[in-house]
């Protein structure tokens, strides 16, 4: 015991323990906040997106994995909920915002966002794909 006291003075031990306690507390806090993304598989084909509307919980990071199956399509969605002011606060926070994501035939495109504000967000095709192009829409509902 005397050898330990010589190597590790008592004044150091409390600081070390305090530092360890703070480190463990912060580590636990960060792990509690990091949640895996909700992955939603979507197909885009002539004039429709599969499985719409999609429901997600507020505070969730979402990964839309969209595959165009018949030919090229597009994906456009506003960061502001339907009926909200266009200059209002964003309810969806995108990791890489774009006006129109191009969906190439046979390729998977991943669009990631944080669902921050409850509401309904309508998306549509933004790449002219034929006579029914204007009707190619879907919705994301943040609960």
Long-range contacts (C-beta under 8 A, 24 or more apart in sequence): 35-60, 35-61, 37-61, 37-62, 37-63, 37-112, 38-62, 38-63, 39-63, 39-65, 40-64, 40-65, 41-65, 41-67, 42-66, 42-67, 42-138, 43-67, 43-68, 43-69, 44-68, 44-69, 44-73, 44-75, 44-103, 44-125, 44-136, 45-69, 45-70, 45-73, 46-70, 46-71, 46-129, 46-130, 46-132, 47-129, 47-130, 47-132, 47-133, 47-135, 47-136, 48-136, 48-138, 49-123, 49-136, 49-137, 49-138, 52-137, 52-138, 52-139, 53-120, 53-138, 53-139, 53-140, 53-141, 54-138, 54-139, 54-140, 54-141, 55-141, 55-143, 56-115, 56-140, 56-141, 56-142, 56-143, 57-115, 57-142, 57-143, 58-115, 58-116, 58-117, 58-118, 58-142, 58-143, 59-114, 59-115, 59-116, 60-114, 60-115, 61-112, 61-113, 61-114, 61-115, 62-112, 62-113, 62-114, 62-115, 62-140, 63-110, 63-111, 63-112, 64-110, 64-111, 64-112, 64-113, 65-108, 65-109, 65-110, 66-101, 66-103, 66-108, 66-109, 66-110, 66-111, 67-103, 67-106, 67-107, 67-108, 67-109, 68-103, 68-104, 68-105, 68-106, 68-107, 69-105, 69-106, 70-105, 71-105, 71-129, 72-102, 72-103, 72-104, 72-105, 72-127, 72-129, 73-103, 73-125, 73-127, 73-129, 73-136, 74-100, 74-101, 74-102, 74-103, 74-125, 74-126, 74-127, 74-129, 75-100, 75-101, 75-103, 75-109, 75-111, 75-123, 75-125, 75-126, 76-100, 76-101, 76-123, 76-124, 76-125, 76-126, 77-121, 77-122, 77-123, 77-124, 77-140, 78-121, 78-122, 81-117, 81-118, 81-119, 81-120, 81-121, 81-142, 82-119, 82-120, 82-121, 82-122, 83-119, 84-119, 89-117, 90-116, 90-117, 91-115, 91-116, 91-117, 91-118, 91-119, 91-121, 91-142, 92-116, 92-117, 92-121, 92-140, 92-142, 99-126, 100-126, 100-127, 101-126, 102-127, 103-127, 115-140, 115-142, 116-142, 117-142, 118-142, 118-143
